[in-house]
Amino acid sequence: MGEKEGDEITYHVEVKKRYDWGTPIEHRATVSGGGPGPMGMDLEQTDIAHLHGSGMAQDFDVSGTSDEMTARS
């Protein structure tokens, strides 16, 4: 949502999405934690999908709104 006044645009971004873990056949990308160690490990999508299939991971809803931002055109 946003407004434009002169060369100034004021806006914010809204997100609402259902995240699903998928299935191995979907060929989704590996989830990367960004580095070595337990919290930075890389997880193969097939492993994540297996966790979902076995009931150890669940789909979830994501929603949020950014702060108001301003840009000049």
NORFENNOR-V103209 format. One record per backbone hydrogen bond with DSSP energy under -0.5 kcal/mol. NH is the residue of the N-H (numbers start at 1). CO is the residue of the C=O. Records with the same first field share a line. If there is no record, write none. Layout:
NH: CO + CO
This chain:
3: 10
5: 8
8: 5
9: 71
10: 3
11: 69
12: 1
15: 64
17: 62
19: 17 + 60
20: 18
26: 23
27: 24
31: 43
32: 30
33: 41
35: 40
40: 37
41: 38
43: 31
47: 44
48: 44
49: 45
50: 46
51: 47
52: 48
53: 49
54: 50
55: 52
56: 51
57: 51
60: 19
62: 17
64: 15
66: 13
69: 11
71: 9
73: 7
